[in-house]
């Protein structure tokens, strides 16, 4: 279970991401550093999510061939207050919807990504898409991973249809990041 004070860990990390996204302090262009920052952002998103029945450990499934998923499997990179079990699953695995509380996807073609997202619509599954920066396909959270920054967009319609509640702090950060 996530402690009441988990925001003290996640808020500074997310603020640093959005500060970098605004062009102030660019991230190292190194792929490992980007993967680590993506891991922080994903764990931050999961830390702000509340499911209708809160899982003891969040079952994070990784689908496709995402470029920045390595940090999601690194237990040392997770905050102690967030229990996450990460595993790889095929995007067309029938057990994916029932067996996952969150899905991180990347490296899928548009058709495969759309099929997967259609399968999870209406289910309490947080969807995080690595390669749809405009958030046009239907994922809840769409990462914008650049060589010097990591940010994300939020598809509020997808969030509302999922039944998963997202702490408003994440929504405010997303709106602030996307405004000119």
C-alpha positions in Angstrom: 0.0 0.0 0.0 1.3 3.5 -0.8 1.8 5.7 2.2 0.1 9.0 2.7 3.4 10.8 2.3 4.4 9.1 -1.0 3.8 12.5 -2.8 7.0 13.8 -1.1 9.0 11.3 -3.2 7.0 11.6 -6.5 6.1 15.3 -6.7 9.8 16.4 -6.8 10.6 13.7 -9.4 7.7 14.7 -11.6 8.4 18.4 -11.2 12.0 17.7 -12.3 10.7 16.0 -15.4 8.4 18.9 -16.3 11.1 21.4 -15.6 13.3 19.6 -18.0 10.4 19.4 -20.5 10.1 23.1 -20.4 13.7 23.3 -21.7 15.3 24.4 -18.4 17.5 21.5 -17.4 17.9 19.0 -20.2 18.4 15.3 -19.4 21.5 13.5 -20.6 21.0 12.2 -24.1 22.3 8.8 -23.0 19.7 6.0 -23.5 20.2 4.5 -20.1 19.6 7.9 -18.4 16.4 8.3 -20.5 15.3 4.8 -19.5 15.9 5.6 -15.9 13.9 8.8 -16.1 11.1 7.0 -18.0 11.0 4.5 -15.1 10.7 7.3 -12.6 7.8 8.9 -14.5 6.0 5.5 -14.9 6.4 4.7 -11.2 5.2 8.3 -10.4 2.1 7.8 -12.5 1.4 4.4 -10.8 1.9 6.0 -7.4 -0.9 8.5 -8.2 -3.3 5.9 -9.4 -6.1 4.4 -7.3 -7.9 1.3 -8.6 -11.5 0.4 -7.6 -10.0 -2.4 -5.6 -6.5 -1.4 -4.7 -4.0 -4.2 -5.4 -1.5 -5.2 -2.8 1.2 -5.0 -5.5 0.5 -3.3 -8.9 0.8 -5.8 -11.7 2.6 -3.9 -14.4 2.7 -5.7 -17.8 5.1 -4.6 -20.5 3.8 -5.3 -24.1 5.6 -4.9 -27.4 9.2 -3.9 -27.7 9.5 -0.6 -25.8 12.8 1.2 -26.0 12.8 2.4 -22.4 11.3 -0.4 -20.4 14.5 -1.7 -18.8 14.2 0.5 -15.6 10.7 -0.9 -15.0 12.2 -4.2 -14.1 14.8 -2.8 -11.8 13.5 -3.3 -8.2 16.2 -1.0 -6.8 14.9 1.9 -8.8 11.4 1.7 -7.2 10.5 3.6 -4.1 10.0 1.3 -1.1 6.5 2.6 -0.7 5.3 1.3 -4.1 4.9 -2.4 -4.6 5.1 -3.3 -8.3 5.5 -6.6 -10.0 6.7 -6.1 -13.6 6.5 -8.7 -16.3 6.5 -9.0 -20.1 3.4 -10.1 -21.9 2.5 -10.4 -25.5 0.1 -7.7 -26.7 -2.3 -10.3 -27.9 -2.2 -12.5 -24.7 -5.8 -13.1 -23.6 -4.7 -13.0 -19.9 -3.4 -9.4 -20.3 -6.6 -7.6 -19.3 -7.4 -9.7 -16.3 -3.8 -10.2 -15.2 -2.6 -6.6 -15.3 -3.3 -3.4 -13.3 -1.2 -1.3 -15.7 0.2 -1.9 -19.2 3.3 -0.1 -20.5 3.5 -0.5 -24.3 5.9 0.5 -27.0 7.3 -0.7 -30.2 3.9 -1.9 -31.4 2.5 -0.9 -34.8 -0.5 1.4 -34.8 -2.9 -1.5 -35.4 -1.5 -3.7 -32.7 -1.5 -0.8 -30.2 -5.2 0.1 -31.1 -6.3 -3.6 -30.7 -4.6 -3.7 -27.3 -6.1 -0.4 -26.2 -9.6 -1.5 -27.4 -9.3 -4.6 -25.2 -8.6 -2.7 -22.0 -11.3 0.0 -22.5 -13.7 -0.1 -19.6 -11.4 -2.2 -17.4 -9.4 -0.8 -14.4 -6.1 -0.9 -16.3 -3.7 2.1 -16.5 -2.3 2.3 -20.0 1.0 4.0 -20.6 2.1 4.4 -24.2 5.8 5.0 -25.1 5.4 6.0 -28.7 2.3 8.2 -29.1 3.4 11.6 -27.8 0.2 13.2 -29.1 -2.0 10.8 -27.1 -4.3 10.3 -30.1 -4.7 6.5 -30.0 -6.5 6.0 -26.7 -3.8 5.4 -24.1 -4.3 7.1 -20.7 -0.8 8.4 -20.4 1.4 9.0 -23.5 5.1 9.5 -22.9 7.0 12.1 -24.9 10.6 10.8 -24.7 13.1 13.1 -26.5 16.8 13.0 -26.5 16.9 15.7 -23.8 13.6 15.4 -22.0 10.8 13.1 -20.9 7.2 14.3 -20.4 3.7 13.0 -20.9 0.2 13.8 -22.1 -3.0 12.6 -20.4 -6.0 11.4 -22.3 -8.8 12.4 -19.8 -11.4 10.4 -21.7 -9.4 7.2 -21.4 -8.8 7.9 -17.7 -12.6 8.4 -17.1 -13.5 5.2 -18.9 -11.0 3.1 -17.0 -12.5 3.5 -13.6 -9.0 4.2 -12.2 -8.8 7.4 -10.2 -5.7 9.6 -10.8 -4.6 12.0 -8.2 -5.3 15.6 -9.5 -1.6 16.5 -8.9 -0.7 14.5 -12.0 -3.5 16.1 -14.0 -2.3 19.6 -13.0 1.3 18.8 -13.9 0.2 17.5 -17.3 -1.9 20.6 -18.1 1.0 22.8 -17.0 3.4 20.9 -19.2 1.2 21.1 -22.3 0.3 24.8 -22.0 2.5 27.3 -24.0 
